Each structure stands twice: as structure tokens, then as C-alpha cells.
């Protein structure tokens, strides 16, 4: 064999791999593996999903006392997620009034929740209306940030984000809209380490795990810190602390759900484009972010139990029938199981799951109609 043979072989392999990619087929350098072997890491996990303990799943003991189950399950979820409430309300370290696109004023406040955690919140108050007014916590998903909530364009892609101006929608309905900049998005994208991962949330996810926490638990702790501040400042804000709600879509919807499950001061949640059983969604697909990963959760509960922790408060979700990430069928299955918990509280009408044509987008008309109907029960 000539000295150039290895180089020729490598070139041939590279050409075959390139041709396979061009044809839409991945070349497998281990195609000679014995058939029938479970070699992919996911095979272990998929097999274990079938026997996951789900020790606190309400559906396994539907005759139990729902309130007692909630108390135990909420404590367990907080421990798994690394969710911790601060002893004191956060302090405002910067407060400014800024113009809104199209007129009006946005109040920007930076809340120092604890060392290392400053949370930007943006308040859009309703024009006129009753006081004290209800509050809507507005949570964006995996996009460019909270500025979408008041319709500001800061990136080229923002111009295409129709219907995500949550704060403007809420304030037009009489809510004091409070847009929270979530960890890893907008102003709170990672800027202190270099190089950083391409996916915006994965570094924070992995670092939280080192401390026995999850990104979801940290985000929910931030939401609770904002609720602490609203409660402490309710008179100055003209806010009704008994009517603090949370809304979001996709990753924002997930935080709205988990925050309402963990913090009973949140009076209801509108969480869209984010619902499905863990073992059928994030447990079976690529996850380069880890935003919804809570270590050990399948030892104890599934998504229907998280929804059940919101009961008897209103919970509404709207899902796309062709949503490739969180399809309506999965949302319907979760709510069908969670309904048994709502029924225990005599609040089945406050749990609403709406299926709508289309994909992974927020639907303002359907969402607000369903949420306000649930509030009226």
C-alpha cells in the first residue's frame, strides 16, 4: 500500500459523507454494528420512562385528599427545582420613566433580589380604569427579550413577532402589566463568561445544576421576588395583590405554569404553547437548552401534577394543532388528567385547554377570551 493510501481513503470517506448529507441521509461509520442492539444513550432513558416511579402522581391515588397532596407535592417540586423564596422583598436600585412606541410611558425598575441577581421589570399601566387594578406578569419565551412585550423592535427578527406584545395587550384590558426580563434572555443574556455556548440557556442550566438547582427553579424564584415587590409596593402601584396573574408562551408559558404551581399568591396562569407530558416531549427530543429540566422529577410527578398544583386557581392553555414542539394533543392529554384534581376542588370550569389550527405561535384572541372566561367562573 502506498503512503498516500490513508489520505485517499479519508478523502473517499469525506466525499461519501458529503453525498449522504446532500441526499438527506446521515452516514453511519458504525453501520457494521450487530443488529438489534440498544446502543444510543436515549434507549436507556426511553426504557426507564416506562417504569419511572412517579411516586406522587395524583392519578395513581385519585381518592386521596387533594389539598394535602398539593402541600406535599409543592414542597417536593420546590426541592427538586431548587426554588427558594427570599426572606425579604427585593430593593429597587434604579427607577426610570421611558417613552413607549406609539405614545405612553413605560416604567423600568431594576430589582435587586439577592447578591448576583438584579431583575429588570417594565411596568405598563392601564390608562384610566379602576384602582386597585389587577396585575399581569408578562413572560416572553425563547426570543430576544422582554422588550417584545411592549412592542419595541431591537433586532431584525422582532419585526416578525406579531402578537407577542403581552404588556400592551394586558394594559389595554385594565391590567397593570409587569414584563419580567427572564434569566438568559434580553438584558439578562450571558455576558460575563467567554466563550459562551451558542444556545443562550445551556450555560446557566449547567451551572445551576452544580449548585443543586435548575434554571426553571431560578426563574420561578425571580418571579416570586417580583411578586414580593409588587405586594410591598401595591399601594404605590395601585395594584391589587390578590389579583396577580402570570402569562407567557413557550418557555414563558412554562415559567408561568411552574411559578403558579410553586407560588400560590399567583391567582391564575395563562400558559400557552408549552404543555405536554415530560416523557413524550422534552424527554424524547433534542434539548440544547435544558430550560425545563428538573433533576429527578420523573421519580415523583408528571406535567399533569404541575397543572394540578395550580388548582383551584384558573389555568388556561392554548395549543396549536400542528405545533411541532408542544402539539395540542399533548396539551389536551395533560389537562384531561389534571382535571381530576380540579374536580376535587369543584373548579373544573377554571381549567381550560383550547386547540387551535396552526403551529407554535401565541394567539391573543383565543388566549384572552379563554382566560377571561375562566376568571369569570
C-alpha positions in Angstrom: 0.0 0.0 0.0 1.4 3.4 -0.9 1.9 6.1 1.7 -0.9 8.1 0.1 -3.5 5.3 0.6 -4.7 6.5 4.0 -5.2 10.0 2.6 -7.1 8.6 -0.4 -9.3 6.6 2.0 -10.0 9.6 4.1 -11.0 11.7 1.1 -13.3 8.9 -0.2 -15.0 8.8 3.3 -15.4 12.6 3.3 -17.0 12.5 -0.2 -19.4 9.7 0.8 -20.4 11.6 3.9 -20.9 14.8 1.9 -23.0 13.0 -0.6 -25.1 11.3 2.1 -25.8 14.7 3.7 -26.7 16.2 0.3 -29.2 13.3 -0.1 -30.6 13.9 3.3 -29.2 10.7 4.8 -26.6 10.7 7.7 -23.7 8.4 7.0 -23.1 5.9 9.8 -19.5 4.9 10.3 -20.7 2.1 12.6 -23.1 0.5 10.2 -21.4 -2.8 10.8 -22.7 -2.9 14.5 -24.6 -6.1 15.4 -28.3 -5.7 14.7 -30.9 -5.3 17.5 -28.5 -3.6 19.9 -29.7 -0.8 22.2 -26.6 1.5 21.8 -28.0 5.0 21.7 -28.0 6.8 25.1 -31.7 7.6 24.6 -32.5 3.9 24.6 -31.7 3.6 28.3 -33.9 6.6 29.1 -36.8 5.6 26.9 -36.8 2.2 28.6 -36.7 3.7 32.0 -39.6 6.1 31.3 -41.8 3.0 31.2 -41.0 2.3 34.8 -40.5 5.8 36.1 -41.7 5.8 39.8 -43.9 9.0 39.6 -44.4 8.3 43.3 -46.5 11.4 43.9 -48.6 11.2 40.7 -52.1 12.2 41.8 -53.7 10.0 39.1 -52.3 6.9 40.8 -54.3 7.6 44.0 -57.2 9.7 42.9 -59.2 9.1 46.1 -56.6 11.0 48.2 -57.2 14.4 49.8 -56.2 16.9 47.1 -55.2 19.8 49.4 -52.9 17.5 51.4 -51.4 16.1 48.2 -50.8 19.7 46.9 -48.9 20.7 50.1 -46.6 17.6 49.9 -46.1 17.8 46.1 -45.4 21.6 46.1 -42.7 21.1 48.8 -41.2 18.3 46.7 -41.3 20.3 43.5 -39.6 23.2 45.2 -36.8 21.0 46.5 -36.3 19.3 43.1 -36.2 22.6 41.2 -34.0 24.4 43.7 -36.7 27.1 44.1 -36.1 29.3 47.0 -38.1 32.3 48.2 -36.1 35.2 49.7 -36.8 36.3 53.2 -37.3 39.9 52.2 -38.7 41.8 49.2 -36.2 43.0 46.6 -35.0 46.5 46.6 -35.3 48.9 43.6 -31.8 50.0 42.7 -32.8 52.0 39.6 -36.1 53.5 38.5 -36.7 55.4 35.3 -39.6 56.5 33.1 -39.2 55.8 29.4 -41.3 56.5 26.3 -43.3 53.7 24.7 -43.5 53.2 20.9 -46.7 54.9 19.8 -47.1 57.0 22.9 -47.4 56.4 26.6 -44.8 55.7 29.3 -43.0 52.6 30.5 -41.6 52.5 33.9 -38.3 50.5 34.1 -37.2 49.2 37.6 -34.2 47.1 38.4 -34.9 44.9 41.4 -32.0 43.6 43.5 -33.4 40.2 44.6 -30.2 38.9 46.2 -26.4 39.2 45.6 -25.8 38.4 41.9 -29.5 38.8 40.9 -30.8 42.1 39.5 -34.1 41.7 37.7 -35.3 44.2 35.1 -39.1 44.7 35.3 -41.0 47.0 33.0 -44.4 48.4 34.0 -47.1 49.5 31.6 -50.0 50.9 33.5 -53.6 51.0 32.0 -55.0 54.3 31.1 -57.8 55.0 33.5 -59.7 52.1 34.9 -60.4 51.0 38.5 -57.9 51.1 41.3 -56.6 48.9 42.7 -56.0 47.1 39.4 -55.2 43.5 38.7 -51.6 42.7 37.7 -50.4 40.6 34.8 -46.8 39.3 34.9 -45.7 39.0 31.3 -43.1 36.3 30.4 -41.6 36.0 26.9 -40.3 32.7 25.6 -37.1 31.8 23.8 -36.7 35.0 21.8 -34.9 38.3 22.0 -36.3 39.6 25.3 -38.9 41.4 27.3 -39.0 44.4 25.0 -41.3 42.5 22.7 -43.9 42.8 25.5 -44.4 46.5 24.7 -43.8 46.2 21.0 -40.3 47.5 20.7 -38.1 46.3 17.9 -34.4 45.9 18.8 -33.4 43.1 16.5 -34.4 42.5 12.8 -36.4 39.4 13.8 -38.5 41.4 16.2 -40.5 42.9 13.4 -41.9 39.5 12.6 -43.0 38.8 16.2 -46.7 39.6 15.8 -48.9 39.1 18.8 -46.2 38.9 21.5 -46.8 42.4 22.9 -48.2 40.9 26.1 -47.8 44.1 28.1 -49.8 46.2 25.7 -52.5 43.6 25.4 -52.7 43.3 29.2 -52.8 47.1 29.9 -55.5 47.6 27.3 -57.6 45.2 29.3 -57.1 47.0 32.5 -54.2 45.1 34.0 -51.0 46.7 35.3 -48.6 44.9 33.0 -45.3 43.9 34.5 -42.9 42.5 31.9 -40.1 40.5 33.6 -36.8 40.0 31.8 -36.1 36.3 32.3 -32.7 34.9 33.0 -30.8 34.2 29.7 -32.9 36.5 27.5 -32.7 40.1 26.5 -30.7 42.2 29.0 -30.0 39.0 31.0 -28.2 37.1 28.3 -24.9 35.8 29.4 -22.2 38.5 29.0 -19.8 37.6 31.9 -18.2 34.5 30.6 -16.3 33.9 27.3 -16.5 31.9 25.2 -20.1 31.1 25.9 -22.3 28.4 24.3 -24.3 29.2 21.2 -27.6 28.2 22.8 -28.5 31.1 25.3 -29.7 29.0 28.2 -27.4 25.9 28.4 -24.6 27.6 30.3 -27.0 28.8 33.1 -28.7 25.4 33.1 -25.4 23.5 33.7 -24.1 26.0 36.2 -27.4 25.8 38.2 -27.1 22.0 38.3 -23.7 22.4 40.0 -25.5 24.1 42.9 -28.3 21.6 43.1 -30.8 24.0 41.3 -32.4 24.2 37.9 -32.9 27.1 35.6 -36.6 26.7 36.0 -36.3 26.9 39.7 -34.2 30.1 39.4 -36.6 31.7 37.0 -39.6 30.9 39.3 -37.7 32.3 42.2 -37.3 35.6 40.2 -41.0 35.7 39.5 -41.7 35.2 43.2 -39.3 38.0 44.1 -41.2 40.3 41.7 -44.4 39.3 43.4 -42.8 40.1 46.8 -42.0 43.6 45.4 -45.5 44.2 44.0 -47.1 43.1 47.3 -44.8 45.5 49.2 -45.4 48.4 46.8 -49.1 47.6 46.0 -50.4 50.9 47.3 -47.9 53.0 45.3 -48.5 50.9 42.2 -52.3 51.0 42.6 -52.2 47.2 42.4 -54.4 44.6 43.9 -52.1 42.0 45.4 -54.9 39.4 45.5 -55.2 39.6 41.7 -51.6 38.9 40.4 -51.7 36.7 37.3 -48.9 35.3 35.0 -48.9 34.8 31.3 -46.5 33.5 28.7 -45.9 31.5 25.6 -43.5 28.6 25.0 -40.6 29.0 27.6 -42.5 31.9 29.1 -45.6 29.8 29.4 -43.6 27.1 31.2 -42.4 29.6 33.7 -45.9 30.9 34.2 -47.1 27.4 34.9 -44.3 26.4 37.3 -44.3 29.7 39.1 -48.1 29.5 39.7 -47.6 25.9 40.9 -45.0 26.9 43.4 -46.3 30.3 44.5 -50.0 30.3 45.5 -50.0 34.2 45.5 -50.2 34.0 41.7 -54.0 34.0 41.2 -54.1 32.3 37.9 -52.0 31.5 34.8 -52.3 31.8 31.0 -49.6 29.4 29.8 -49.7 28.7 26.1 -47.6 26.6 23.7 -45.9 24.8 26.5 -47.8 21.8 27.6 -47.2 18.1 27.2 -46.1 15.1 29.3 -42.4 15.2 30.0 -41.8 11.7 28.8 -43.4 12.5 25.5 -41.9 15.9 24.9 -38.6 17.1 26.3 -37.7 13.6 27.2 -37.8 12.4 23.6 -36.2 15.1 21.6 -33.1 17.2 21.2 -32.6 19.6 24.1 -29.7 22.1 23.7 -31.1 24.4 26.4 -32.3 22.4 29.4 -34.8 25.2 30.3 -37.5 22.8 31.5 -35.2 20.1 33.0 -35.8 19.5 36.7 -33.5 16.7 38.0 -35.4 13.7 39.4 -38.8 15.0 38.6 -40.0 11.7 37.0 -39.3 9.9 40.2 -42.2 11.9 41.6 -44.6 13.6 39.2 -45.6 14.5 35.6 -46.8 17.6 33.9 -50.5 17.0 34.9 -49.4 17.2 38.5 -47.8 20.5 38.0 -51.0 21.8 36.5 -52.9 20.3 39.4 -50.8 22.4 41.8 -52.4 25.5 40.3 -55.9 24.3 41.3 -58.4 25.7 42.2 -57.0 28.9 40.6 -57.7 29.5 36.9 -55.3 27.7 34.4 -55.7 28.2 30.7 -53.6 26.9 27.8 -54.0 27.4 24.1 -52.1 25.0 21.8 -51.6 24.7 18.1 -52.9 21.5 16.4 -49.7 21.4 14.2 -47.3 22.8 16.8 -44.2 20.6 16.3 -42.9 21.4 19.8 -45.9 21.3 22.0 -48.8 19.9 20.0 -52.4 20.3 21.0 -52.9 16.6 21.5 -50.3 16.6 24.3 -51.8 19.6 26.0 -55.3 18.0 25.9 -53.9 14.8 27.4 -52.3 16.7 30.3 -55.4 18.7 31.0 -57.6 15.6 30.9 -55.5 14.1 33.7 -55.2 17.3 35.7 -59.0 17.8 35.5 -59.5 15.2 38.2 -57.6 17.4 40.6 -59.6 20.5 39.7 -62.8 18.5 40.2 -61.7 17.7 43.7 -61.9 21.4 44.4 -65.1 21.9 42.5 -63.2 24.1 40.0 -63.2 22.1 36.7 -64.5 25.1 34.8 -61.4 27.1 35.7 -59.2 24.6 33.8 -59.4 25.3 30.1 -57.4 23.8 27.1 -58.1 25.3 23.7 -56.9 23.7 20.5 -56.4 26.0 17.5 -55.3 25.5 13.9 -51.6 26.2 13.2 -48.3 25.9 14.8 -46.1 27.3 17.6 -47.4 30.9 17.9 -49.2 32.9 20.5 -52.9 33.5 19.7 -54.1 36.7 21.5 -57.8 36.5 20.8 -58.3 32.8 21.7 -56.0 33.2 24.8 -57.6 36.2 26.3 -61.1 35.0 25.6 -60.4 31.7 27.3 -58.6 33.3 30.2 -61.2 35.9 31.0 -63.9 33.2 30.8 -62.0 31.1 33.4 -61.7 34.2 35.6 -65.4 34.8 35.5 -66.3 31.4 37.0 
